[in-house]
Amino acid sequence: MGLSARAPRWGAPGLLLAIALHPALCTPASASLPPARRDYCVLGAGPAGLQMAYFLQRARRDYAVFERAARPGSFFTRFPRHRKLISINKRYTGKANAEFNLRHDWNSLLSHDPGLLFRHYSGAYFPDASDMVRYLGDFADRLGLHVLYNTTVEHITLDKDRQAWNGHYFILTDHKGQVYQCSVLFVATGLSLPNQVDFPGSEYVEGYESVSVDPKDFVGQNVLILGRGNSAFETAENILGVTNFVHMLSRSRVRLSWATHYVGDLRAINNGLLDTYQLKSLDGLLESDLTDLAIVKDRQGKFHVTLKLFLEETNQSADAIPLPQDDNDNFAMRVAYDRVIRCLGWNFNFSIFNKSLRLSSGGEFSKKYPLVRPSYESKGSRGLFVLGTASHSVDYRKSAGGFIHGFRYTARAVHRLLEWRHHGVAWPSTECPITQLTASIIRRVNEASGLYQMFGVLADIVLLKENATAFEYLEEFPMQMLAQLETVTGRQARHGLFVINMEYGRNFSGPDKDVFFYDRSVGHTEDAWQSNFLHPVIYYYRHLPTEQEVRFRPADWPLPRPTAIHHIVEDFLTDWTAPLGHILPLRRFLENCLDTDLRSFYAESCFFFALTRQKLPPFCQHGYLRTQGLVGTERLRQHRVASGLLRTSPAAGRRPGEGRRQPGHPKPTRHFLTPGPPGQPHDSNKEEL
Amino acid sequence: MKEKKLMMSSSFNVFGVGISFVVMCILCNSAIDSLPELSPQKYFSTLQPGKASLAYFCHSDSSGTTVFLEELNKAVKPLQDYGISVAKVNCVKEETSRYCGKEKDLMKAYLFRSNILLREFPTDALFDVNAIVAHVLFALLFNEVKYITTWEDLQNIDNALKGKANIVFSYVRAIGTPEHRAIMEAAFVYGNTYQFVLTTEIAVLESIGTEDIEYAHLYFFHCKAVLDLTQQCKRTLMAQSLTTLNIHQFIKTMEAPLLTEVAEDPQQVSTVHLQLGLPLVFLVSQQATHEADRRTAEWVAWRLLGKAGVLLLLRDSLEESIPQHANVAFKREEGRRVEYLVLHDIDSVISHVENNMHVEQIQHEDDDLEEPDMDMQDDEVEETVYRDRKRQLPLELIVELTEETFNTTVMTSDSIVLFYAGWQAVSMAFMQSYIDVAIKLKGMSSMLLTRINCADWSYVCIKQNVTEFPVIKMYKDGKNPVYYAGMLGTKDLLKFIYLNRISCPVIIPSVQEAEEYLSGELYKDLLSYSSVSVLGLFSPTMTTEKEYFTEAGSYLKGCVIIAIYSEEDVLILSNRYAVSLPALLLVRHKEGKIEAVPLANTHTQDIVQIITDASLETFPEITVETLPTYLRLQKPLLILFSDGSISIQYRKAVLMLIKEKHLDSFTPCWLNLQNTPVGKEILQSYFDVLPPLPLLVLVDLHSGGHVFAFPADQAVTEQNLLLWLKKLEAGLESHITILPAEEWKPPLPAYDFLGMMEAAASQHPTRKAPECTKEVDVQENSKGQKEDKSAIRKEPTETLRIKHWNKSGWLKEAEKSFLHDNKEL
């Protein structure tokens, strides 16, 4: 499994299980202490828990973080086992923009303190996990976050109360019997239980969490690894050089993250085994459903792979168990293995949650995550939010919500939702005149890290004001909540809106796809919709879509069908500031959505319009008329003349001017048709021939 | 180009039916009508009396002719439409024919009517489908289409047909070109009605005065109506490119009556022009002037022939009322609202039509040239900055700030900060003015000029509440920054910086200094930047009043010179200027006047208002920079346009009228074309011919946009002006123009990515996207519509783009029944 950013858990899995076994022993009855009240309780001081704590602290909210270990991020003290984080720590981008640089910093948490960036903690591109532990400790300390260490929450129940924000309180009981009453509960406990598959002989299998990481222990051995995620490959990588061979067995084929654009799939840094397999160096990959398997141990203590089916048919001693090679003598796994290692990922630990919380598992894809809404609120109980790795069901296999570089933004989004829900603080926004719309969007798509990392999940929203003279800009809103935008943000969306999302080409990513095909990049603006690499896509809606529309949107569409859509053509440098390639087409799109002219004009042009037309373009209205016109220099004026751009409106187009007359001879306008006045072209035969 | 076309699909719905028909037929027929292969004997047995047939004789084993056969195959269907059959005849050894020839490589195609050989064609003349169709029809329509090589030939035909028939004369570069085919197809339909004349000689074309001979040309000679043989036939040049559809359309408009008289609501009127996508122009007439109007209308009609339909609308017999002043009604297309216009001469009518023609009408040989190019920059600021991009700006004069240096810089020194984005054109255009400010201030000011690129340091900008670009703030004395709200130009920013050298208000310590201040001695160097100096007078106990005044002062920071005097002996001043306390004194240094305004119970906003009003001049020179301030008054502008300074006589006349309060409802001002050259463009938009200057113009921007001009033949005297204003007021003067009230719409369309995505998605039937299928631009009422739609969807986008534009087949479909029923060859 990808350990780039797994959120913390409740200590070592073994201990957790023990706790789960006797929750009833520690009921509040045994507690003499009065319940401590908190508005916000955060379970777990891993990256997600600390991130939420940071936002609560900045907003001066009443909160506490509960952490069973003595320091934050204890998951990282043991995992990943081989200590190399596969989340990149890119310290140089050639850019000064701190927001932009977060796009390539996958380990830092969000804070106002530039000292709390991960690059100050490690110089390695793929950093060591202990640096993460050190970083998280510093993060909590330097920001003075309220973390209750060495506090194990053993049981959580629901207490109905009409006075409570959500109609109930969450009652937390710790290992000392101390009871906490929380209005809102954040679960940031990560995935802490190793995923175990039950099959005959599974008791012979060693787990990733406990297997030796010393290559010496594997010298000259035949090793079978179950799983094909990053932890499996990481384990293989470690021992490739000393084993006879490593076979890797999994249900489905390996998914390469550079083909799927999903960081949880196999990263190139771990794929040494693919190399040795394809270069005929005895290592290999095999596909089979693990639940059909059985492992039998022979007298020499070696392991044989067989089928569960065979075991059921016979009921014989180990030596007599039929093996596939009995019938099929070239069966791939006919060799005996010295070790079988299980690297099958992790599951969420549901055991401390009382049934009344209705925190159920079984998301769309996997049972390993608790079920949550796109707002990260549990479907079972209002006021319970799942953060961090455990919240990945929202964008599993799609975006980065299961990793630090993704969930640091979703935590902020959840915080903003709650600020409005409980404190009347509307979703932060900036209001600008419509003339700034193109620039606002260009600015965000070029620097925003949340949009970039959480593509397809968090999107910027532009809410238009009446008559589209101004707009409000909301950053990084969970786009699946679009229909409920007004109620969850406290902002009005009555006059149409834009949604700014980042997307890969629709058919570009996916397992087994050749992402290096010839002509994969699009350069022409008119082909922008066929862009394959991550690029900004802007949706325009005349009205806020309804929940129905969001739910029953066309397949493959992240949002319902918009009124209009714009793709900013993909850019090799992810720098979308080219005047003709990026800005101009965007402006035309916005103009056509808003039915107005968003060009900028020099003061002289505005002056001309002011005296020759009854209406002025928005740029002149917002700037020039308020004595803030752009005067320009003589040099620019000359360029303007040289460019041949006329001071005309589109409607006036190539009209040379109508109804012009010599002064002093006003004619009765109603009868100009009467021939007679001089200058009427009876003699112009040119067009006539 | 390709997508642009798609996107505009809605604008040519007139042709919707035709286009979809074509697509359908191309798809369904190409499979059916394949080239029959026959033996010679079989072939000759199929020839029918009166029918034409094209046959290609070849040896079955010959190989090098596949390209020709492909083209021939394509020609099967179009020729069939004209009743001409096509066949490939295989010359087998057993039955030889004289047409089979002897050598394999010298195979020819033969055209028969009945079983008589009309023409033989070497295959290289029939190089593509266009050439095949053109040659075959050319051979068959020998009489209908006269081929000429000299100007005399043309003259002879011209003379022969005067009073009898009209002529369609065309020039093509070569026989067998697509244009030639289009003409032949038109001749097939109209050959009985008109005499077609064709030439490939440039000299002939030149002889009738055409200069641009690169392209094919088609003229309609109106000879039928010419009875006097010495008179020339009128000629109308077809403006569109030579396609079958365009020629058909053009001839249709030539056939339509030149001028129609109507007496019904223009909204209801429809003629062939509208069906052809051409607009209608109604000229409003009335009984009294009917004859004259009719002549004018005919004149207009001739000039607009082929471009628009012209109708004479009789106002008197009209039941519905049309706007009183309107003299022209313009109907752009069926179903569109009729626009009523006031146009002053024929040229305006013509240019209005020409500029408002259907975009699709302006189609020439090369579509790319005529299409508005969406990729072309039409933003002047973007364009000019882009053009200047290679120049190195002397940015070193301006301190560049970063996240690290920002705070210390603005805290430790008085600085102006420009917040900009390196990629934003408006920011970068202003940067040039900002550099000019830096050059002017070099070594002269303690103010530090700095800049910070928000594209690099976005967090700093957000922290400073900068959400737009560009923004200029002044950080001084560690106080709250002052937002600069003036013009983004060198002059105004300099003024702001200069005026900010002194505090606002300045605290005056003594009566003597107050007098120096009032006389202009104190801040001599700053006087040119502030049209007024303000001195607030308060007794020391008036704390609230002083507070209001100080607040107003900080509000006007950088705009005006403001001072305050509040010592015990303030009464000396209040007595001297005969005003009770609290008060303010307004000094207009230019005029040497001091005005006293009592300030009892005047709040901050009112004080600001008094001072701003006072800084307006009574008869200002308006410039690009000053106009907005005067526009705020919301009064009609009475502008004296002048080339240079205005004479004393004019100034006196206007000032006198101002003094006598005759101009209170106007903003009198003057414009110096030397200082404000754009004034010339403005005059050009008011008048055809630049009138003699100086010239007095009244521009009523705020109600109706009427523009009136003071008669050029009258002397600008007080009396004349007054009389003119009186007449204006009484509505006796006519305006010279009305400023257009159009909204500012998008200058050009955007790419229709949604349409493209959906068109692409619908190619894959496996992917269901029922909600998002876009209606393809097809009009109802056609039987084959369903197949048609699905056919379009199955087409890959690339070919769809092309097919959408393959309009030339429209005629064939439209005239098909006619062809088959009436005119079989």
Interface residues (C-beta under 8 A of the other chain):
Chain A: K95 A96 N97 A98 E99 P114 T430 C432 P433 Q436 A439 S440 I442 R443 N446 E447 Y473 T525 E526 A528 W529 F552 R553 P554 A555 D556 W557 P560 R561 P562 A564 I565 H566 H567 T577 P579 L580 I583 L584 P585 R587 R588 F589 E591 N592 D595 T596 D597 R599 S600 F601 Y602 A603 E604 S605 F607 F608 A610 L611 T612 R613 Q614 K615 L616 P617 P618 G623 Y624 L625 R626 T627 Q628 G629 L630 V631 G632 T633 R635 L636 R637 H639 R640 A642 S643 L645 R647 S649 P650 A651 A652 G653 R654 R655 P656 G657 E658 G659 R660 R661 Q662 P663 G664 P666 K667 P668 T669 R670 H671 F672 L673 T674 P675 G676 P677 G679 Q680 P681 H682 E687 E688 L689
Chain B: K2 E3 K4 I208 G209 Y219 K234 R235 T236 L237 L283 V284 S285 T289 A292 D293 R295 T296 A297 W299 W302 R303 Q324 H325 N327 L341 V342 L343 H344 D345 I346 D347 S348 S351 H352 N355 M374 D375 Q377 D378 D379 E380 V381 E382 E383 T384 V385 Y386 R387 D388 T402 E403 A421 G422 W423 Q424 A425 V426 A429 F430 Q432 S433 D436 C454 A455 D456 W457 S458 Y459 T467 E468 F469 A485 G486 M487 L488 G489 T490 K491 D492 V624 E625 L627 P628 T629 L631 L637 I639 T676 V678 E681 I682 Q684 S685 Y686 F687 D688 V689 P691 L695 V699 L701 G705 A709 F710 P711 A712 D713 Q714 E733 S734 H735 I736 T737 I738 L739 P740 A741 E742 E743 W744 K745 P746 P747 L748 P749 A750 Y751 D752 F753 L754 M756 M757 R767 K768 A769 P770 E771 C772
